[in-house]
């Protein structure tokens, strides 16, 4: 009887988790959220329920690169996000600003975009010109190359986790992106 109650509790916990995930997915899909709120909800889905970006993408009916692009928006500071929303700038404006590594420089460009009422194309041209300075171009290239290397490593980890799952191993993984780091946790059960 004790073993049965443990199994029932585990099924109940799993059902509750799935219900919570489904509820959050439906909330994200409802499109009642700003693009920053949507990114935060996706991050919540990944961090709190241990989903990978690929799993979140499947649940949301999107491709993984779309999820990655949404999550990148969270690199903007909270002040930058508030200003972007306050002045009704678009997600493309926000993504263009992400090309600038320094928060201080992004703030300068953001103020200029707002003051001049620039559409996305004009804002991207302004940022291209800004990045065109040798000093800023070198910073951007260095960050970009590092990011590409990290992406390769993270994709390798994700593929390894997926391979274990395909082999029937009940592996748990979570990816947590913070300011200046990615924390990746993988829990593999060991048969004793």
URWO-V274900 format. One record per backbone hydrogen bond with DSSP energy under -1.0 kcal/mol. NH is the residue of the N-H (numbers start at 1). CO is the residue of the C=O. If there is no record, write none. Layout:
nh/co
NH/CO
NH/CO
//
This chain:
nh/co
5/1
6/2
7/3
8/4
9/5
10/6
11/7
12/8
13/9
14/10
15/11
16/12
17/13
18/14
19/15
20/16
21/17
22/18
23/19
24/20
25/21
26/22
27/23
28/24
29/25
30/26
31/28
38/34
39/35
40/36
41/37
42/38
43/39
44/40
45/41
46/42
47/43
48/44
49/45
56/52
57/53
58/54
59/55
60/56
62/57
67/63
68/64
69/65
70/66
71/67
72/68
74/71
75/72
76/73
81/77
82/78
83/79
84/80
85/81
86/82
87/83
88/85
89/84
94/90
95/91
96/92
97/93
98/94
99/96
100/97
106/102
107/103
108/104
109/105
110/106
111/107
112/108
113/109
114/110
115/111
116/112
118/113
123/119
124/120
125/121
126/122
127/123
128/124
129/125
130/126
131/127
132/128
133/130
137/133
138/134
139/135
140/136
141/137
142/138
143/139
144/140
145/141
146/142
147/143
148/144
149/145
150/146
151/147
152/148
153/149
154/150
155/151
156/152
157/153
158/154
159/155
160/156
161/157
162/158
163/159
164/160
165/161
166/162
167/163
168/165
169/164
171/169
172/187
174/185
176/183
178/181
180/178
181/178
183/176
185/174
187/172
//
